[in-house]
Amino acid sequence: MFAPLRRATLFTLYQMSVLTGIFLLPVALVARRAGVPFPMHRVMQTIAKAYEEAAESSA
């Protein structure tokens, strides 16, 4: 019962991180021009990996 809930939660978090990344794209572009790294991809990769592991374990 907890596996589907966990998978749904991780999927929602992943979708929210993608949406946040889209909204923060202008900020990331300005930061990149200023020479400041903007590590949004790390957050998305971590959540995507956790979702994939949850999906594999429940299959």
N, CA, C, O and CB atoms as a CASP TS submission, in Angstrom:
PFRMAT TS
TARGET T0000
AUTHOR 0000-0000-0000
METHOD Language model
MODEL 1
PARENT N/A
ATOM      1  N   MET     1       0.815  -1.192   0.000  1.00  0.00           N
ATOM      2  CA  MET     1       0.000   0.000   0.000  1.00  0.00           C
ATOM      3  C   MET     1       0.863   1.262   0.000  1.00  0.00           C
ATOM      4  O   MET     1       0.486   2.269  -0.600  1.00  0.00           O
ATOM      5  CB  MET     1      -0.929  -0.005   1.199  1.00  0.00           C
ATOM      6  N   PHE     2       2.005   1.216   0.662  1.00  0.00           N
ATOM      7  CA  PHE     2       2.852   2.397   0.723  1.00  0.00           C
ATOM      8  C   PHE     2       3.651   2.603  -0.555  1.00  0.00           C
ATOM      9  O   PHE     2       4.020   3.736  -0.864  1.00  0.00           O
ATOM     10  CB  PHE     2       3.788   2.297   1.898  1.00  0.00           C
ATOM     11  N   ALA     3       3.930   1.541  -1.310  1.00  0.00           N
ATOM     12  CA  ALA     3       4.710   1.662  -2.540  1.00  0.00           C
ATOM     13  C   ALA     3       4.011   2.549  -3.572  1.00  0.00           C
ATOM     14  O   ALA     3       4.655   3.436  -4.131  1.00  0.00           O
ATOM     15  CB  ALA     3       4.969   0.281  -3.133  1.00  0.00           C
ATOM     16  N   PRO     4       2.714   2.344  -3.848  1.00  0.00           N
ATOM     17  CA  PRO     4       2.057   3.240  -4.810  1.00  0.00           C
ATOM     18  C   PRO     4       1.997   4.695  -4.325  1.00  0.00           C
ATOM     19  O   PRO     4       2.118   5.624  -5.123  1.00  0.00           O
ATOM     20  CB  PRO     4       0.648   2.744  -5.092  1.00  0.00           C
ATOM     21  N   LEU     5       1.812   4.882  -3.026  1.00  0.00           N
ATOM     22  CA  LEU     5       1.793   6.233  -2.473  1.00  0.00           C
ATOM     23  C   LEU     5       3.164   6.889  -2.609  1.00  0.00           C
ATOM     24  O   LEU     5       3.264   8.065  -2.959  1.00  0.00           O
ATOM     25  CB  LEU     5       1.359   6.204  -0.999  1.00  0.00           C
ATOM     26  N   ARG     6       4.213   6.127  -2.330  1.00  0.00           N
ATOM     27  CA  ARG     6       5.576   6.647  -2.461  1.00  0.00           C
ATOM     28  C   ARG     6       5.883   6.999  -3.913  1.00  0.00           C
ATOM     29  O   ARG     6       6.457   8.049  -4.200  1.00  0.00           O
ATOM     30  CB  ARG     6       6.598   5.622  -1.936  1.00  0.00           C
ATOM     31  N   ARG     7       5.491   6.104  -4.830  1.00  0.00           N
ATOM     32  CA  ARG     7       5.733   6.339  -6.245  1.00  0.00           C
ATOM     33  C   ARG     7       4.977   7.582  -6.725  1.00  0.00           C
ATOM     34  O   ARG     7       5.530   8.388  -7.474  1.00  0.00           O
ATOM     35  CB  ARG     7       5.318   5.109  -7.068  1.00  0.00           C
ATOM     36  N   ALA     8       3.743   7.742  -6.307  1.00  0.00           N
ATOM     37  CA  ALA     8       2.952   8.915  -6.692  1.00  0.00           C
ATOM     38  C   ALA     8       3.553  10.200  -6.121  1.00  0.00           C
ATOM     39  O   ALA     8       3.582  11.232  -6.792  1.00  0.00           O
ATOM     40  CB  ALA     8       1.499   8.759  -6.217  1.00  0.00           C
ATOM     41  N   THR     9       4.024  10.129  -4.893  1.00  0.00           N
ATOM     42  CA  THR     9       4.649  11.299  -4.268  1.00  0.00           C
ATOM     43  C   THR     9       5.923  11.684  -5.000  1.00  0.00           C
ATOM     44  O   THR     9       6.154  12.863  -5.268  1.00  0.00           O
ATOM     45  CB  THR     9       4.955  11.024  -2.788  1.00  0.00           C
ATOM     46  N   LEU    10       6.751  10.698  -5.327  1.00  0.00           N
ATOM     47  CA  LEU    10       7.991  10.978  -6.051  1.00  0.00           C
ATOM     48  C   LEU    10       7.701  11.524  -7.447  1.00  0.00           C
ATOM     49  O   LEU    10       8.395  12.423  -7.923  1.00  0.00           O
ATOM     50  CB  LEU    10       8.848   9.711  -6.150  1.00  0.00           C
ATOM     51  N   PHE    11       6.683  10.983  -8.096  1.00  0.00           N
ATOM     52  CA  PHE    11       6.311  11.492  -9.419  1.00  0.00           C
ATOM     53  C   PHE    11       5.873  12.950  -9.318  1.00  0.00           C
ATOM     54  O   PHE    11       6.248  13.771 -10.155  1.00  0.00           O
ATOM     55  CB  PHE    11       5.182  10.633 -10.039  1.00  0.00           C
ATOM     56  N   THR    12       5.088  13.272  -8.308  1.00  0.00           N
ATOM     57  CA  THR    12       4.644  14.649  -8.102  1.00  0.00           C
ATOM     58  C   THR    12       5.828  15.571  -7.818  1.00  0.00           C
ATOM     59  O   THR    12       5.898  16.678  -8.352  1.00  0.00           O
ATOM     60  CB  THR    12       3.633  14.718  -6.949  1.00  0.00           C
ATOM     61  N   LEU    13       6.752  15.119  -6.985  1.00  0.00           N
ATOM     62  CA  LEU    13       7.949  15.917  -6.699  1.00  0.00           C
ATOM     63  C   LEU    13       8.772  16.150  -7.959  1.00  0.00           C
ATOM     64  O   LEU    13       9.285  17.247  -8.182  1.00  0.00           O
ATOM     65  CB  LEU    13       8.810  15.229  -5.635  1.00  0.00           C
ATOM     66  N   TYR    14       8.894  15.114  -8.781  1.00  0.00           N
ATOM     67  CA  TYR    14       9.649  15.257 -10.026  1.00  0.00           C
ATOM     68  C   TYR    14       8.986  16.282 -10.942  1.00  0.00           C
ATOM     69  O   TYR    14       9.661  17.144 -11.504  1.00  0.00           O
ATOM     70  CB  TYR    14       9.769  13.900 -10.744  1.00  0.00           C
ATOM     71  N   GLN    15       7.676  16.188 -11.091  1.00  0.00           N
ATOM     72  CA  GLN    15       6.962  17.134 -11.945  1.00  0.00           C
ATOM     73  C   GLN    15       7.076  18.563 -11.410  1.00  0.00           C
ATOM     74  O   GLN    15       7.214  19.514 -12.180  1.00  0.00           O
ATOM     75  CB  GLN    15       5.487  16.733 -12.063  1.00  0.00           C
ATOM     76  N   MET    16       7.018  18.701 -10.099  1.00  0.00           N
ATOM     77  CA  MET    16       7.161  20.029  -9.496  1.00  0.00           C
ATOM     78  C   MET    16       8.578  20.583  -9.704  1.00  0.00           C
ATOM     79  O   MET    16       8.750  21.783  -9.917  1.00  0.00           O
ATOM     80  CB  MET    16       6.831  19.969  -7.991  1.00  0.00           C
ATOM     81  N   SER    17       9.587  19.713  -9.641  1.00  0.00           N
ATOM     82  CA  SER    17      10.957  20.179  -9.861  1.00  0.00           C
ATOM     83  C   SER    17      11.151  20.602 -11.317  1.00  0.00           C
ATOM     84  O   SER    17      11.874  21.562 -11.585  1.00  0.00           O
ATOM     85  CB  SER    17      11.972  19.075  -9.484  1.00  0.00           C
ATOM     86  N   VAL    18      10.519  19.905 -12.260  1.00  0.00           N
ATOM     87  CA  VAL    18      10.586  20.310 -13.666  1.00  0.00           C
ATOM     88  C   VAL    18       9.917  21.677 -13.841  1.00  0.00           C
ATOM     89  O   VAL    18      10.460  22.559 -14.507  1.00  0.00           O
ATOM     90  CB  VAL    18       9.907  19.246 -14.582  1.00  0.00           C
ATOM     91  N   LEU    19       8.756  21.843 -13.249  1.00  0.00           N
ATOM     92  CA  LEU    19       8.041  23.116 -13.337  1.00  0.00           C
ATOM     93  C   LEU    19       8.844  24.253 -12.700  1.00  0.00           C
ATOM     94  O   LEU    19       8.903  25.358 -13.240  1.00  0.00           O
ATOM     95  CB  LEU    19       6.672  23.001 -12.662  1.00  0.00           C
ATOM     96  N   THR    20       9.453  23.976 -11.565  1.00  0.00           N
ATOM     97  CA  THR    20      10.298  24.975 -10.905  1.00  0.00           C
ATOM     98  C   THR    20      11.490  25.337 -11.783  1.00  0.00           C
ATOM     99  O   THR    20      11.868  26.504 -11.888  1.00  0.00           O
ATOM    100  CB  THR    20      10.784  24.455  -9.540  1.00  0.00           C
ATOM    101  N   GLY    21      12.081  24.314 -12.416  1.00  0.00           N
ATOM    102  CA  GLY    21      13.198  24.565 -13.323  1.00  0.00           C
ATOM    103  C   GLY    21      12.802  25.441 -14.490  1.00  0.00           C
ATOM    104  O   GLY    21      13.574  26.303 -14.911  1.00  0.00           O
ATOM    105  N   ILE    22      11.602  25.230 -15.021  1.00  0.00           N
ATOM    106  CA  ILE    22      11.117  26.062 -16.126  1.00  0.00           C
ATOM    107  C   ILE    22      10.931  27.506 -15.656  1.00  0.00           C
ATOM    108  O   ILE    22      11.334  28.442 -16.346  1.00  0.00           O
ATOM    109  CB  ILE    22       9.784  25.501 -16.690  1.00  0.00           C
ATOM    110  N   PHE    23      10.330  27.682 -14.499  1.00  0.00           N
ATOM    111  CA  PHE    23      10.115  29.035 -13.981  1.00  0.00           C
ATOM    112  C   PHE    23      11.424  29.740 -13.633  1.00  0.00           C
ATOM    113  O   PHE    23      11.524  30.961 -13.748  1.00  0.00           O
ATOM    114  CB  PHE    23       9.223  28.984 -12.754  1.00  0.00           C
ATOM    115  N   LEU    24      12.425  28.972 -13.208  1.00  0.00           N
ATOM    116  CA  LEU    24      13.698  29.575 -12.814  1.00  0.00           C
ATOM    117  C   LEU    24      14.700  29.687 -13.969  1.00  0.00           C
ATOM    118  O   LEU    24      15.838  30.111 -13.765  1.00  0.00           O
ATOM    119  CB  LEU    24      14.311  28.770 -11.698  1.00  0.00           C
ATOM    120  N   LEU    25      14.286  29.314 -15.159  1.00  0.00           N
ATOM    121  CA  LEU    25      15.191  29.383 -16.301  1.00  0.00           C
ATOM    122  C   LEU    25      15.761  30.784 -16.520  1.00  0.00           C
ATOM    123  O   LEU    25      16.967  30.902 -16.737  1.00  0.00           O
ATOM    124  CB  LEU    25      14.474  28.930 -17.547  1.00  0.00           C
ATOM    125  N   PRO    26      14.962  31.847 -16.476  1.00  0.00           N
ATOM    126  CA  PRO    26      15.559  33.181 -16.638  1.00  0.00           C
ATOM    127  C   PRO    26      16.597  33.505 -15.557  1.00  0.00           C
ATOM    128  O   PRO    26      17.619  34.132 -15.836  1.00  0.00           O
ATOM    129  CB  PRO    26      14.465  34.237 -16.619  1.00  0.00           C
ATOM    130  N   VAL    27      16.329  33.080 -14.348  1.00  0.00           N
ATOM    131  CA  VAL    27      17.286  33.306 -13.256  1.00  0.00           C
ATOM    132  C   VAL    27      18.573  32.532 -13.517  1.00  0.00           C
ATOM    133  O   VAL    27      19.670  33.046 -13.296  1.00  0.00           O
ATOM    134  CB  VAL    27      16.675  32.888 -11.892  1.00  0.00           C
ATOM    135  N   ALA    28      18.435  31.298 -13.987  1.00  0.00           N
ATOM    136  CA  ALA    28      19.605  30.473 -14.285  1.00  0.00           C
ATOM    137  C   ALA    28      20.436  31.079 -15.409  1.00  0.00           C
ATOM    138  O   ALA    28      21.665  31.035 -15.364  1.00  0.00           O
ATOM    139  CB  ALA    28      19.175  29.054 -14.658  1.00  0.00           C
ATOM    140  N   LEU    29      19.779  31.640 -16.410  1.00  0.00           N
ATOM    141  CA  LEU    29      20.513  32.255 -17.521  1.00  0.00           C
ATOM    142  C   LEU    29      21.285  33.487 -17.064  1.00  0.00           C
ATOM    143  O   LEU    29      22.426  33.696 -17.477  1.00  0.00           O
ATOM    144  CB  LEU    29      19.551  32.634 -18.649  1.00  0.00           C
ATOM    145  N   VAL    30      20.673  34.293 -16.222  1.00  0.00           N
ATOM    146  CA  VAL    30      21.366  35.473 -15.692  1.00  0.00           C
ATOM    147  C   VAL    30      22.521  35.039 -14.790  1.00  0.00           C
ATOM    148  O   VAL    30      23.605  35.619 -14.845  1.00  0.00           O
ATOM    149  CB  VAL    30      20.381  36.386 -14.910  1.00  0.00           C
ATOM    150  N   ALA    31      22.293  34.035 -13.973  1.00  0.00           N
ATOM    151  CA  ALA    31      23.349  33.547 -13.087  1.00  0.00           C
ATOM    152  C   ALA    31      24.515  32.984 -13.899  1.00  0.00           C
ATOM    153  O   ALA    31      25.680  33.179 -13.552  1.00  0.00           O
ATOM    154  CB  ALA    31      22.798  32.473 -12.130  1.00  0.00           C
ATOM    155  N   ARG    32      24.185  32.292 -14.972  1.00  0.00           N
ATOM    156  CA  ARG    32      25.245  31.728 -15.815  1.00  0.00           C
ATOM    157  C   ARG    32      26.094  32.833 -16.442  1.00  0.00           C
ATOM    158  O   ARG    32      27.316  32.710 -16.520  1.00  0.00           O
ATOM    159  CB  ARG    32      24.639  30.841 -16.917  1.00  0.00           C
ATOM    160  N   ARG    33      25.451  33.908 -16.886  1.00  0.00           N
ATOM    161  CA  ARG    33      26.209  35.030 -17.453  1.00  0.00           C
ATOM    162  C   ARG    33      27.088  35.700 -16.403  1.00  0.00           C
ATOM    163  O   ARG    33      28.153  36.231 -16.717  1.00  0.00           O
ATOM    164  CB  ARG    33      25.255  36.060 -18.064  1.00  0.00           C
ATOM    165  N   ALA    34      26.630  35.668 -15.156  1.00  0.00           N
ATOM    166  CA  ALA    34      27.409  36.269 -14.070  1.00  0.00           C
ATOM    167  C   ALA    34      28.495  35.315 -13.569  1.00  0.00           C
ATOM    168  O   ALA    34      29.337  35.702 -12.758  1.00  0.00           O
ATOM    169  CB  ALA    34      26.484  36.666 -12.912  1.00  0.00           C
ATOM    170  N   GLY    35      28.476  34.063 -14.053  1.00  0.00           N
ATOM    171  CA  GLY    35      29.495  33.103 -13.646  1.00  0.00           C
ATOM    172  C   GLY    35      29.143  32.328 -12.390  1.00  0.00           C
ATOM    173  O   GLY    35      30.010  31.696 -11.786  1.00  0.00           O
ATOM    174  N   VAL    36      27.884  32.371 -11.994  1.00  0.00           N
ATOM    175  CA  VAL    36      27.432  31.669 -10.792  1.00  0.00           C
ATOM    176  C   VAL    36      26.719  30.382 -11.220  1.00  0.00           C
ATOM    177  O   VAL    36      25.769  30.439 -12.000  1.00  0.00           O
ATOM    178  CB  VAL    36      26.484  32.578  -9.926  1.00  0.00           C
ATOM    179  N   PRO    37      27.162  29.227 -10.721  1.00  0.00           N
ATOM    180  CA  PRO    37      26.486  27.983 -11.109  1.00  0.00           C
ATOM    181  C   PRO    37      25.088  27.890 -10.500  1.00  0.00           C
ATOM    182  O   PRO    37      24.848  28.389  -9.401  1.00  0.00           O
ATOM    183  CB  PRO    37      27.321  26.770 -10.681  1.00  0.00           C
ATOM    184  N   PHE    38      24.181  27.256 -11.213  1.00  0.00           N
ATOM    185  CA  PHE    38      22.796  27.097 -10.764  1.00  0.00           C
ATOM    186  C   PHE    38      22.465  25.608 -10.877  1.00  0.00           C
ATOM    187  O   PHE    38      22.088  25.152 -11.956  1.00  0.00           O
ATOM    188  CB  PHE    38      21.788  27.989 -11.618  1.00  0.00           C
ATOM    189  N   PRO    39      22.595  24.837  -9.790  1.00  0.00           N
ATOM    190  CA  PRO    39      22.540  23.372  -9.851  1.00  0.00           C
ATOM    191  C   PRO    39      21.137  22.753  -9.821  1.00  0.00           C
ATOM    192  O   PRO    39      20.924  21.782  -9.096  1.00  0.00           O
ATOM    193  CB  PRO    39      23.314  22.823  -8.723  1.00  0.00           C
ATOM    194  N   MET    40      20.193  23.273 -10.570  1.00  0.00           N
ATOM    195  CA  MET    40      18.843  22.715 -10.571  1.00  0.00           C
ATOM    196  C   MET    40      18.829  21.285 -11.118  1.00  0.00           C
ATOM    197  O   MET    40      18.005  20.469 -10.707  1.00  0.00           O
ATOM    198  CB  MET    40      17.907  23.600 -11.397  1.00  0.00           C
ATOM    199  N   HIS    41      19.742  20.986 -12.043  1.00  0.00           N
ATOM    200  CA  HIS    41      19.770  19.647 -12.632  1.00  0.00           C
ATOM    201  C   HIS    41      20.068  18.571 -11.592  1.00  0.00           C
ATOM    202  O   HIS    41      19.627  17.431 -11.742  1.00  0.00           O
ATOM    203  CB  HIS    41      20.806  19.588 -13.742  1.00  0.00           C
ATOM    204  N   ARG    42      20.796  18.912 -10.560  1.00  0.00           N
ATOM    205  CA  ARG    42      21.099  17.928  -9.505  1.00  0.00           C
ATOM    206  C   ARG    42      19.837  17.506  -8.766  1.00  0.00           C
ATOM    207  O   ARG    42      19.649  16.328  -8.463  1.00  0.00           O
ATOM    208  CB  ARG    42      22.120  18.503  -8.507  1.00  0.00           C
ATOM    209  N   VAL    43      18.982  18.467  -8.480  1.00  0.00           N
ATOM    210  CA  VAL    43      17.722  18.170  -7.791  1.00  0.00           C
ATOM    211  C   VAL    43      16.865  17.260  -8.657  1.00  0.00           C
ATOM    212  O   VAL    43      16.320  16.266  -8.176  1.00  0.00           O
ATOM    213  CB  VAL    43      16.954  19.473  -7.453  1.00  0.00           C
ATOM    214  N   MET    44      16.749  17.600  -9.931  1.00  0.00           N
ATOM    215  CA  MET    44      15.911  16.813 -10.841  1.00  0.00           C
ATOM    216  C   MET    44      16.457  15.398 -11.015  1.00  0.00           C
ATOM    217  O   MET    44      15.683  14.442 -11.057  1.00  0.00           O
ATOM    218  CB  MET    44      15.810  17.506 -12.204  1.00  0.00           C
ATOM    219  N   GLN    45      17.774  15.251 -11.117  1.00  0.00           N
ATOM    220  CA  GLN    45      18.372  13.922 -11.266  1.00  0.00           C
ATOM    221  C   GLN    45      18.146  13.071 -10.027  1.00  0.00           C
ATOM    222  O   GLN    45      17.860  11.879 -10.141  1.00  0.00           O
ATOM    223  CB  GLN    45      19.867  14.040 -11.550  1.00  0.00           C
ATOM    224  N   THR    46      18.268  13.655  -8.862  1.00  0.00           N
ATOM    225  CA  THR    46      18.072  12.919  -7.617  1.00  0.00           C
ATOM    226  C   THR    46      16.641  12.415  -7.486  1.00  0.00           C
ATOM    227  O   THR    46      16.417  11.261  -7.121  1.00  0.00           O
ATOM    228  CB  THR    46      18.425  13.797  -6.426  1.00  0.00           C
ATOM    229  N   ILE    47      15.678  13.273  -7.780  1.00  0.00           N
ATOM    230  CA  ILE    47      14.278  12.880  -7.680  1.00  0.00           C
ATOM    231  C   ILE    47      13.930  11.856  -8.753  1.00  0.00           C
ATOM    232  O   ILE    47      13.190  10.910  -8.485  1.00  0.00           O
ATOM    233  CB  ILE    47      13.365  14.106  -7.798  1.00  0.00           C
ATOM    234  N   ALA    48      14.452  12.032  -9.960  1.00  0.00           N
ATOM    235  CA  ALA    48      14.179  11.082 -11.045  1.00  0.00           C
ATOM    236  C   ALA    48      14.736   9.701 -10.705  1.00  0.00           C
ATOM    237  O   ALA    48      14.084   8.688 -10.959  1.00  0.00           O
ATOM    238  CB  ALA    48      14.783  11.586 -12.373  1.00  0.00           C
ATOM    239  N   LYS    49      15.919   9.661 -10.141  1.00  0.00           N
ATOM    240  CA  LYS    49      16.527   8.381  -9.757  1.00  0.00           C
ATOM    241  C   LYS    49      15.686   7.691  -8.680  1.00  0.00           C
ATOM    242  O   LYS    49      15.447   6.487  -8.760  1.00  0.00           O
ATOM    243  CB  LYS    49      17.976   8.596  -9.250  1.00  0.00           C
ATOM    244  N   ALA    50      15.242   8.438  -7.683  1.00  0.00           N
ATOM    245  CA  ALA    50      14.412   7.871  -6.618  1.00  0.00           C
ATOM    246  C   ALA    50      13.102   7.351  -7.173  1.00  0.00           C
ATOM    247  O   ALA    50      12.628   6.297  -6.747  1.00  0.00           O
ATOM    248  CB  ALA    50      14.143   8.912  -5.532  1.00  0.00           C
ATOM    249  N   TYR    51      12.501   8.074  -8.124  1.00  0.00           N
ATOM    250  CA  TYR    51      11.235   7.615  -8.730  1.00  0.00           C
ATOM    251  C   TYR    51      11.455   6.342  -9.528  1.00  0.00           C
ATOM    252  O   TYR    51      10.648   5.417  -9.438  1.00  0.00           O
ATOM    253  CB  TYR    51      10.634   8.709  -9.641  1.00  0.00           C
ATOM    254  N   GLU    52      12.526   6.272 -10.307  1.00  0.00           N
ATOM    255  CA  GLU    52      12.818   5.070 -11.093  1.00  0.00           C
ATOM    256  C   GLU    52      13.036   3.862 -10.193  1.00  0.00           C
ATOM    257  O   GLU    52      12.567   2.767 -10.504  1.00  0.00           O
ATOM    258  CB  GLU    52      14.050   5.292 -11.972  1.00  0.00           C
ATOM    259  N   GLU    53      13.738   4.048  -9.088  1.00  0.00           N
ATOM    260  CA  GLU    53      13.960   2.949  -8.145  1.00  0.00           C
ATOM    261  C   GLU    53      12.651   2.491  -7.518  1.00  0.00           C
ATOM    262  O   GLU    53      12.443   1.294  -7.320  1.00  0.00           O
ATOM    263  CB  GLU    53      14.944   3.374  -7.050  1.00  0.00           C
ATOM    264  N   ALA    54      11.775   3.423  -7.206  1.00  0.00           N
ATOM    265  CA  ALA    54      10.483   3.084  -6.617  1.00  0.00           C
ATOM    266  C   ALA    54       9.615   2.338  -7.634  1.00  0.00           C
ATOM    267  O   ALA    54       8.901   1.398  -7.285  1.00  0.00           O
ATOM    268  CB  ALA    54       9.762   4.359  -6.122  1.00  0.00           C
ATOM    269  N   ALA    55       9.686   2.766  -8.883  1.00  0.00           N
ATOM    270  CA  ALA    55       8.890   2.117  -9.918  1.00  0.00           C
ATOM    271  C   ALA    55       9.380   0.693 -10.182  1.00  0.00           C
ATOM    272  O   ALA    55       8.580  -0.216 -10.404  1.00  0.00           O
ATOM    273  CB  ALA    55       8.931   2.936 -11.210  1.00  0.00           C
ATOM    274  N   GLU    56      10.705   0.509 -10.156  1.00  0.00           N
ATOM    275  CA  GLU    56      11.266  -0.833 -10.378  1.00  0.00           C
ATOM    276  C   GLU    56      10.950  -1.774  -9.223  1.00  0.00           C
ATOM    277  O   GLU    56      10.681  -2.954  -9.447  1.00  0.00           O
ATOM    278  CB  GLU    56      12.782  -0.750 -10.574  1.00  0.00           C
ATOM    279  N   SER    57      10.978  -1.280  -8.011  1.00  0.00           N
ATOM    280  CA  SER    57      10.761  -2.141  -6.864  1.00  0.00           C
ATOM    281  C   SER    57       9.301  -2.568  -6.735  1.00  0.00           C
ATOM    282  O   SER    57       9.013  -3.618  -6.160  1.00  0.00           O
ATOM    283  CB  SER    57      11.206  -1.440  -5.604  1.00  0.00           C
ATOM    284  N   SER    58       8.375  -1.760  -7.269  1.00  0.00           N
ATOM    285  CA  SER    58       6.970  -2.137  -7.168  1.00  0.00           C
ATOM    286  C   SER    58       6.496  -2.968  -8.343  1.00  0.00           C
ATOM    287  O   SER    58       5.395  -3.518  -8.311  1.00  0.00           O
ATOM    288  CB  SER    58       6.121  -0.911  -7.053  1.00  0.00           C
ATOM    289  N   ALA    59       7.313  -3.067  -9.379  1.00  0.00           N
ATOM    290  CA  ALA    59       6.923  -3.856 -10.566  1.00  0.00           C
ATOM    291  C   ALA    59       7.173  -5.324 -10.399  1.00  0.00           C
ATOM    292  O   ALA    59       6.895  -6.105 -11.310  1.00  0.00           O
ATOM    293  CB  ALA    59       7.657  -3.374 -11.779  1.00  0.00           C
TER
END
